[in-house]
Structure formats: C-alpha cells, structure tokens
Amino acid sequence: MKRLLYALGWLLFATMLCQCSDSDNDNPPIDPVEVPQGLFVVNAGNYNASNASLSFYDPVGNGYDNEIFAKINGYKLGDTAQSMSIHNDTGWIVVNNSHIIYVIDLKTMREKGRITGITSPRYICFLSDEKAYVSSMYSDQLTIINPKTYSIIGSVTVPKNTAISGHTGSTEEMVVIGKYLYVTCWSYEKTIVKIDTSTDKVVATLEVGLQPASLVKDRNGKLWTICDGGYEGSPVGYEAPVLCRIDPEQMTVEARYPFSKGDYTSKLRINGTGDQLYWLNNGAPYRMNISDTELPATTAFDTKESYFYALTIDPENNDIYLADAIDYQQAGIVYRYSATGKCLVSFYVGVIPTEFCWNK
C-alpha cells in the first residue's frame, strides 16, 4: 500500500479522532512508509442519497481515514453500501441500491473491475478463485459470479414465500462447509437453504424462525443464526426473535434460545477461535459461549448506554468494535473495546456504519 500512502499523504489520519472517556491512547498517525493490515468500515449512507463510503482503521497505530475509496478513484461508492469481502488480496465492495460490486486492489485501493446487473446485492461468499455467490435482498436468485473475469456465470433459484403477493424472495448471509453452501433467506422468509455447489441445486431447506439474517460457523462445525422475528404488522407475522444452533449435515435445529418478543436482534458474529458468539440486542452487545445452555442475562459489558448498529471482533486479540450510527444523518462513530470491556479508543467514520471487513 505504499503508493496509497503517498497518494493520500495521510493528511486525515490524525484528524477528527475522538477517544473513549476512559482511554489514555494518544492516537498517533499511521507511519507514512507502510500501511499495516487493518479494519475496513463499510458506511451504508442514506437510502437514495448516494453517500456511501469506505473507512479504514489501523488497530496498531490507531490511524484512520474516511472516504478512502473516493479519494483514490475520484468518485463515490454510490447508494447504500452493504458489505465488503476480501479474496486473494482483492477487496469486493457490495453497494446494494446501486446494484454494483466494486473490485479494488488492496495495495492501491484503485478499482480493478466491477460487476453490475445483480438485483439488490447484499453479500459475497467465495467458493474458489473462479466461483463465488452473491445474495440479493429482492430476488429469489442467488447469483453466481466468476471473480477472475468479474462476470455473472449463473444463478440458483431458492424457494420463496408464495403466501405474499408480489414477494420476490430474499437471500442474505452465506457459509460454505465442504461442498455445500448454506444461505439465510431473510426478508419475509424463515428458512436456511442448503445448496450443492457441484450442481448448484438446492438439496435441503430448514425452517428456523421468522427472518433469519446472520449466519456463522463455530469450531465444532455447527451453524448459528439469529431470527429477528419480523415486526408488528408484518404480512408474515410477528414473533419473538430466536438464536438457533443447526446441524448442517442433518439440517436440523439442535437448540433454540428464544428472546423476548419486541427485542431487536441483529449482527450475529463469532470470534477467531469459533467458540464465542456475539450479537446486538436492542443496540447493546451480548456475548455467549457456544457451550452455554441459555442466553446471557446481561450485556457483555457497559457501553454507556450507546445504541449500536454493527459489531465485529478482532480475530487475533478479541477486541470488540461497535458502530454507533447516532442519528443516521451525521458521521457515525466506531468504538473499540478490549475483550474485558475497557473502552480503548473511538473514531469517526461515514454515515451509517453498517459492516466491517478485516484485512489480516
């Protein structure tokens, strides 16, 4: 990333940085000789405002930069960024409402290519250097792409809820185990779909709860999902959210951990060793060991009553990063906590920080 450093001049890495009230870190700027590995923050921006952006943070030096994509490429990401994935030193930024996926060189941050023509893309899951899957919020088509040629090469039709007139279907997060791809069907749906990647055919479905979104794999090879329960007045119903542990081979729910009706659960994530689950409930972070038999009664730690919108865990040291979208109009803030709950540092990012992506 040396060329990126000189191109930016790193002028903004030492500006606008705020600290947690109990932090004693001085937040020095990044060394302009070499960019370390770090954390990308995907800022969704406002719907139809085309103000999505990408931020970068260095956990070692505490330097950061905002609008890093736009500064290098000369144009903004577009409307409503959703996620970012890394494969073979290349970044893939999914911009939902612009229906575009940008492919960037992580050494220069310059665009290498792009993929268009996918309805409301959400997440990417890589199977190989020549095959990956893209989920869609408003389609029953899981799109297959070739990462080498930046082209669409096929699709998989997943089952959808036919009880709702005009419903398009919906797919969200994905996990690969062996030759099978597991996909959550989220908006107005309640199933996990299992796809044979050698044939790209659906081989099984599992009903878990209303609106499963997040999907993670633990160290024992089990899948976990949180179903958000929908919302009051939804045409498919409204129920208490539930955390489910799934046997992916048998496609059965092994354990169910119900929340209270009215709870707002989201962003289920897992640590680097695959034994600690994290999620947000009503804006607060919770943590649970995969061997626990019931949900935690209290939050993971005191966050001074902030309402968080996204979270991630450093896969190496278990530091926890929580994003506060504040009023969903101004620049959001990301807070970094130690695994024990000490607030280490905080920094401004873009509007509505919605997802994280580690470059390790």
PEBELTA-V17710 format. One line per field, one symbol per residue. phi: phi as a letter, one per 30 degrees, with the letter a starting at -180 (. if undefined). A space follows every 50 residues. Layout:
# PEBELTA-V17710
phi: ???
This chain:
# PEBELTA-V17710
phi: .dddddddihdcdccidcbddcccddhdddeddacddacccccdideich cdabcbbcddcidabchdddddciaddkcidcabbbbhhbcbcccedchb bccbdddbiddclabbjcdhdbbcbccadbabcbdbdbaccddcbcddch bdclabdcdbdddcdidcjabbdbbcbiccccbdccdibabcccbdddch cdcabbdcldidcdbbccdcidcbbccdiibdjddcjbbddacbcbdddd hbddabbdccdjdccahdbbddcibbcbacbhicdbbaddcdcadddbdd adchidcccaaabddcbidccbccdhcibcedbccccddcjddcabadbc dhdcbbbdcc
